[in-house]
Amino acid sequence: MDVILIPGLWLDASSWDDVLSALRGAGLTPHPLTMPGVGVPSPASDVIGIAEWVDAVVATIDRLEGPVVVVGHSGGGNVAWGAADARPHRIARVVLVDTAPPPPGAIISEFPLDTGVVPFPGWDFFDADEVSDLDAATRERTAPRTWSVPGRVPTDALALRDERRHRVPVTVLSGSLDDAAFRSVLSSWPAFEQEFRAVDDSEVVVLGTGHWPQFSQPERLGAAIVSAVLRAG
């Protein structure tokens, strides 16, 4: 089974490096992606938005044969769900790492712009629970592997048009929330709650990690992705 790995904001394909051995050991073929415009300054990256990121994943799907599994971390989950909307007949499962299926029109989030791009704000920018398992050595090791993203990407509205995306099975690999807690949080975001409820086959798996398990607990994340893929057939 081909597994397409979509990084979150500020990360490239190398962010999945420590997860790849688990996937390959299970007989899977991983395809870690670097999204268009990552690390590219403005104005060269100004034309790149969320639609171009979705298109890059769709192009990868179209180059492969048979069903694929699409994995999206954090903001990459919006991209993964956009790909499920574009190619619902090709995707055997969507795996979302510490994020939820976004509804039509959702954005990733707003972050400060600097000369037309969104630079990595540093580990201290994030909530304590998100980075609690990133020790000083891990933060020092991973911060140089972050890149700016095109200014439009985090705030572009995601276009979703095909209701068949709800037939694609979804696994949420949640950092700390079990199924009940995850659904309780979504109840504060009605459009997200409605989107998740519309999915025919969904599950929430607790990782017991912060928001960046590919750095803090890559073996655990790899095993969880393998388990989700095997359930996809």
Backbone torsions as a table, in degrees:
resi	resn	phi	psi	omega
1	MET	NA	133.2	175.5
2	ASP	-82.8	134.8	-178.9
3	VAL	-123.9	115.8	-179.6
4	ILE	-93.4	124.9	-174.6
5	LEU	-110.4	114.8	-176.8
6	ILE	-106.0	119.4	179.2
7	PRO	-74.8	161.2	171.4
8	GLY	-79.1	-172.1	179.6
9	LEU	-58.2	144.7	173.9
10	TRP	73.2	1.7	-177.1
11	LEU	-114.7	156.0	176.1
12	ASP	-119.5	-170.1	-176.1
13	ALA	-58.4	-30.9	-176.9
14	SER	-66.6	-16.8	179.3
15	SER	-64.0	-18.8	179.3
16	TRP	-93.3	0.5	-170.8
17	ASP	-52.8	-43.3	-174.6
18	ASP	-78.3	-4.3	178.9
19	VAL	-98.2	-20.4	-169.6
20	LEU	-64.3	-37.2	-176.3
21	SER	-62.7	-36.9	178.6
22	ALA	-63.9	-40.5	-179.5
23	LEU	-69.2	-45.8	-179.3
24	ARG	-65.9	-35.4	178.4
25	GLY	-64.8	-23.4	177.8
26	ALA	-91.8	6.7	178.9
27	GLY	83.9	13.7	179.5
28	LEU	-93.5	159.6	178.7
29	THR	-114.9	101.9	-178.0
30	PRO	-81.7	146.9	176.9
31	HIS	-129.6	81.9	178.1
32	PRO	-72.4	135.6	-174.2
33	LEU	-112.5	148.7	163.0
34	THR	-108.3	125.4	-173.1
35	MET	-79.4	153.8	-177.9
36	PRO	-57.3	137.6	173.7
37	GLY	83.8	-2.7	179.4
38	VAL	-67.8	124.7	-178.4
39	GLY	79.5	2.9	-178.8
40	VAL	-96.1	124.7	-178.2
41	PRO	-71.0	161.8	169.4
42	SER	-75.2	146.6	8.4
43	PRO	-90.7	0.5	-176.5
44	ALA	-63.3	-26.9	-178.8
45	SER	-98.8	4.1	-174.0
46	ASP	-65.3	-26.3	-176.8
47	VAL	-83.5	-2.7	-174.8
48	ILE	-98.7	125.0	176.8
49	GLY	-131.2	-166.5	-177.4
50	ILE	-63.4	-32.6	179.5
51	ALA	-62.7	-38.2	179.1
52	GLU	-69.0	-33.3	175.5
53	TRP	-67.1	-43.5	176.9
54	VAL	-61.9	-43.5	179.6
55	ASP	-58.9	-36.7	180.0
56	ALA	-65.1	-38.9	177.3
57	VAL	-69.2	-43.0	178.8
58	VAL	-60.1	-40.1	178.7
59	ALA	-62.8	-36.9	177.2
60	THR	-66.8	-43.6	176.8
61	ILE	-57.7	-44.2	-176.7
62	ASP	-68.2	-22.0	177.6
63	ARG	-81.1	-15.6	-177.3
64	LEU	-99.0	161.9	178.6
65	GLU	-108.1	143.4	175.4
66	GLY	79.5	-175.4	-178.5
67	PRO	-70.7	152.0	178.7
68	VAL	-131.0	160.0	169.0
69	VAL	-109.4	136.1	-179.6
70	VAL	-114.1	125.4	-179.7
71	VAL	-113.0	130.1	177.8
72	GLY	-129.3	127.5	177.8
73	HIS	-96.4	129.8	173.3
74	SER	53.3	-122.2	179.1
75	GLY	-61.2	-22.3	173.9
76	GLY	-65.0	-15.9	175.0
77	GLY	-65.2	-35.7	175.2
78	ASN	-61.5	-39.8	-180.0
79	VAL	-67.8	-43.0	178.7
80	ALA	-60.7	-42.0	-179.3
81	TRP	-70.9	-33.3	173.6
82	GLY	-63.8	-37.4	177.0
83	ALA	-68.1	-37.2	177.3
84	ALA	-63.3	-35.5	177.2
85	ASP	-67.8	-37.2	-177.6
86	ALA	-79.4	-31.5	-176.8
87	ARG	-135.1	57.5	-176.6
88	PRO	-63.2	-27.3	-178.5
89	HIS	-78.7	-9.7	-177.1
90	ARG	-104.7	-15.5	-171.4
91	ILE	-102.5	119.9	-178.8
92	ALA	-79.7	-28.8	178.0
93	ARG	-165.4	146.2	169.7
94	VAL	-107.6	129.1	177.2
95	VAL	-112.9	121.2	-177.5
96	LEU	-110.3	121.5	-177.1
97	VAL	-94.4	106.0	178.2
98	ASP	55.1	47.6	174.4
99	THR	-158.1	179.6	-176.0
100	ALA	-128.0	157.9	175.2
101	PRO	-61.8	124.9	-177.9
102	PRO	-82.0	149.0	174.9
103	PRO	-80.8	168.3	175.5
104	PRO	-55.9	136.9	178.1
105	GLY	85.4	-2.1	-179.1
106	ALA	-69.4	152.4	171.9
107	ILE	-112.8	167.7	175.4
108	ILE	-74.4	-62.2	175.9
109	SER	178.8	174.8	176.5
110	GLU	-106.2	133.9	177.7
111	PHE	-136.4	156.9	-178.7
112	PRO	-61.9	137.5	174.5
113	LEU	-89.5	147.4	175.1
114	ASP	-139.8	111.6	-177.1
115	THR	49.4	44.3	171.8
116	GLY	87.3	-3.0	178.1
117	VAL	-126.8	169.1	177.5
118	VAL	-108.4	104.1	179.4
119	PRO	-78.1	159.6	173.9
120	PHE	-61.7	125.7	-173.9
121	PRO	-80.9	-3.7	-177.8
122	GLY	94.3	150.9	-175.3
123	TRP	-63.1	-28.7	-178.4
124	ASP	-70.9	-11.6	-179.8
125	PHE	-70.0	-27.3	-168.8
126	PHE	-91.6	160.3	178.9
127	ASP	-60.5	149.4	-174.7
128	ALA	-58.7	-38.6	-177.5
129	ASP	-69.3	-24.4	179.8
130	GLU	-73.3	-31.9	-175.2
131	VAL	-114.2	12.6	-172.7
132	SER	-61.7	-28.5	-178.3
133	ASP	-101.4	14.0	173.3
134	LEU	-99.2	100.7	-179.0
135	ASP	-73.6	173.3	-174.9
136	ALA	-59.3	-39.2	-179.3
137	ALA	-66.0	-40.3	179.2
138	THR	-67.0	-41.6	178.2
139	ARG	-62.4	-42.3	180.0
140	GLU	-66.5	-36.3	-178.8
141	ARG	-72.7	-35.6	-172.1
142	THR	-93.9	-26.6	-178.0
143	ALA	-56.0	-40.2	178.1
144	PRO	-68.9	-9.5	179.5
145	ARG	-96.4	17.5	177.8
146	THR	-104.9	155.0	-174.0
147	TRP	-140.1	159.6	173.5
148	SER	-69.5	157.4	173.9
149	VAL	-120.8	153.6	179.2
150	PRO	-54.0	140.9	-173.5
151	GLY	-58.4	-29.4	-177.5
152	ARG	-79.4	-26.2	-168.7
153	VAL	-56.8	-49.7	-175.3
154	PRO	-67.0	-24.4	-173.8
155	THR	-112.7	0.8	173.3
156	ASP	-67.7	136.6	175.8
157	ALA	-73.5	134.7	-179.2
158	LEU	-81.9	125.0	177.9
159	ALA	-89.1	121.5	176.4
160	LEU	-127.6	127.9	-172.0
161	ARG	-128.6	-21.8	-170.7
162	ASP	-106.7	112.5	-178.6
163	GLU	-64.3	-13.8	178.2
164	ARG	-65.2	-13.6	176.2
165	ARG	-61.1	-27.7	-179.2
166	HIS	-71.9	-12.1	175.9
167	ARG	-86.4	-9.8	179.6
168	VAL	-80.3	123.9	178.2
169	PRO	-61.2	144.7	-177.8
170	VAL	-127.0	130.7	168.8
171	THR	-113.6	123.5	172.8
172	VAL	-98.9	118.4	173.8
173	LEU	-94.3	94.9	-173.1
174	SER	-88.0	138.3	179.3
175	GLY	-60.4	-49.9	-173.5
176	SER	-137.6	-8.5	-173.9
177	LEU	-98.0	129.6	171.5
178	ASP	-79.9	-178.2	-173.9
179	ASP	-57.1	-47.7	-177.1
180	ALA	-64.6	-44.2	-179.5
181	ALA	-67.1	-38.4	178.5
182	PHE	-61.1	-47.2	179.8
183	ARG	-66.8	-32.7	177.5
184	SER	-65.2	-42.2	177.3
185	VAL	-62.9	-42.7	-179.6
186	LEU	-63.5	-25.5	-179.1
187	SER	-62.8	-19.7	175.9
188	SER	-82.7	-6.9	-179.7
189	TRP	-128.1	80.9	-169.2
190	PRO	-53.5	-39.7	-178.2
191	ALA	-66.5	-38.7	176.9
192	PHE	-68.6	-40.2	178.0
193	GLU	-61.6	-43.6	179.3
194	GLN	-63.1	-41.8	-179.7
195	GLU	-63.6	-43.5	-178.7
196	PHE	-67.4	-40.0	179.4
197	ARG	-65.7	-26.6	-178.8
198	ALA	-74.3	-16.3	-179.6
199	VAL	-73.6	126.8	-176.4
200	ASP	-64.4	-40.3	-171.6
201	ASP	-131.3	103.3	-178.2
202	SER	-136.1	154.3	176.8
203	GLU	-149.1	152.4	175.9
204	VAL	-120.2	123.2	-179.8
205	VAL	-115.1	126.6	-179.3
206	VAL	-84.8	124.8	177.4
207	LEU	-86.3	-30.9	-173.9
208	GLY	73.4	41.5	-177.8
209	THR	-135.7	176.9	169.0
210	GLY	-80.5	-157.3	-172.2
211	HIS	-84.1	-12.3	-177.6
212	TRP	-123.4	65.2	-177.2
213	PRO	-66.2	-21.0	177.3
214	GLN	-64.7	-20.9	175.6
215	PHE	-99.5	-40.1	-173.4
216	SER	-88.2	-35.4	-176.6
217	GLN	-142.5	61.1	-173.7
218	PRO	-63.2	-34.9	179.4
219	GLU	-64.6	-43.2	179.4
220	ARG	-64.6	-42.9	178.3
221	LEU	-63.9	-44.5	179.5
222	GLY	-59.2	-44.2	179.4
223	ALA	-63.6	-38.1	-179.9
224	ALA	-68.7	-38.5	176.6
225	ILE	-64.8	-43.9	178.5
226	VAL	-57.9	-46.2	-179.8
227	SER	-59.5	-42.9	179.6
228	ALA	-65.7	-41.4	-179.9
229	VAL	-64.9	-41.5	-179.0
230	LEU	-64.2	-31.1	175.5
231	ARG	-70.5	-20.1	177.6
232	ALA	-78.8	-8.7	-177.7
233	GLY	91.7	NA	NA
